[in-house]
């Protein structure tokens, strides 16, 4: 087997891997064809859902079992011999989370230009990773991000960097944990929607596959599983989009084709904005919003009157021996009536806002920052920039992505690996805006204007999946029997899952898309859980509690911790906390504010010392958290208490500069770092 | 495989004063060039990313292949520039590393 001396890659190894994955892709294509044939033969939809879910989970488990290991280097950094291209593919799967795969296209559908901040932020951040952090981490060649910070800054007992390590571990765990809960939540959602199992059962099914994989083989197993998962999610995303692209633009390459569709969509939007029937529906929503506003204004009398009214309706229905359905409806109206005046105010204000939102004409999809006034437009631009900033700097500080820099054979391979990572991410991310425009055009032209008696089946299917919060709702508001755009509402999480049906593809493609969403969530969860358990076992247990532990014991402890963390995360996810995208965005701001300043200054500024690093991490974190608590209504703050009108989600825009500033000022006020620290910086900067 | 303590760079077999000076010079030169290139690429990244968003409303008037320019930049352009920057960086750094090793090679 020949080894390239410059890159450290064994050629035979690379060839062997490529052959394996080509075979795998071929087998997967055969599997798709087989399921498609079974569907033709009349296999029920539910079975197709089961088949995709269990086949892919079993596949990941098999890869996990094949790659099982108890060797420390294999377990933590996959033996440092993953070739750049495969490392890039695995990192891309690690990176593309449930939020990217499932919710991002839907977010773009609803937000138009504003949603592109996520595309820009989640790709641009890799420039920072490639230029400022990854190669230097690889040169350092240890196991975790806290390892690097502790060695660089030192301080604490014996100069081993205990306090810096502890803070970095805390940040790693907090960030990764928020993020992993969102992934496991998505696993439960997909499993329950496509197979009809209970949400919590779905969570624990997904958990089982995550555990078999990362528990047995650590980084080595998850790397090779993630490559397999990437292939599935790429195929799952491209097939329905290419189909829509051929349908509407006669061009199978959606990234190129949607340019010709965008002007048509804009024209259709203008047409709908001036349609009198649309205006009629919007006026009705405005009337409903005014009704709620009037009831809020008349509190507390309106609450009592409403309650009496509901009671009277129920009594009347019973007295006149109305149908069971009517009595049930009257009963439900009474039981769901707000319990107190305060509850009524919250609920009615919510409903007023929801109705107001639907009373607004749709915003043109491609227009940047539409706004009534120059100030309103500027505020949207500033928030766009702030979100991009947070996502970029957060990307450059996410521990589960950075620890990938350790797994390649050389520094050069790490640089190339970041290139491949972004390349493989872009195959999906450049398709997302295309999918959005194609799906929007399809809905605006074929659904809007169609007859209510001939609604496509996907509408009723998705409308009935979650009765409490309908994912799709469509109702004939103005009673003309024709679907108006304003009568149709869709949840961001549904668009991608429903795309195959919107485009009129067979159900097997829907199953494939669900499997893709599952792969995206599972691969990210794998990486995150490993980041957490490595921080606990390697940094806390081995480096801080028991430095004399044998390698065997270290790996065993790591596996046990992984198990514990996975179960805690699954439990938290089963409690259904806030929605996926907002959780993830908060994690990015916190990661960027806490870790980015110390990582970058650690490489590029020799003068940064451990006191500066400690205060910088604490300040960055505190500023970011304070701003979120202050300005986010979901966290008990007040939405009006913002600084410069920046949304709480983009708190990192204050946290990152605060962190950088503190590291610099405090370092300059305190003594220089030790000579060992300067020597280490020279070492990581030097070429191999 | 490096183990836990950070390994000190080993010098060539004879720890000659001249070689040490040469090594220091070559390293300083390598680092200086790395830093300059990183800075340049970051400037490009900053203008294409944040610059086009800041002037998005003005740029929306221009059109590329059917897209308004600002929409194209946000949806594809900025990301494609990023991936190009990373490719150029990896390629140039390999050149710089080779130059370094050439400078350190024993002279005839």
Interface residues (C-beta under 8 A of the other chain):
Chain A: X6 X73 X80 X113 X116 X117 X119 X120 X123 X124 X126 X127 X130 X131 X132 X135 X140 X141 X142 X151 X255 X256 X259 X260 X261 X262 X263 X366 X367 X368 X369 X377 X381 X384 X385 X388 X389 X392 X412 X415 X416 X418 X419 X422 X423 X426 X429 X430 X433 X604 X679 X680 X682 X683 X685 X686 X687 X688
Chain B: X1 X2 X4 X6 X7 X8 X9 X27 X30 X31 X34 X35 X38 X41 X42 X45 X49 X50 X53 X54 X56 X57 X60 X64 X65 X66 X67 X68 X70 X71 X72 X74 X75 X76 X78 X79 X80 X82 X83 X85 X86 X87 X89 X90 X93 X94 X96 X97 X100 X101
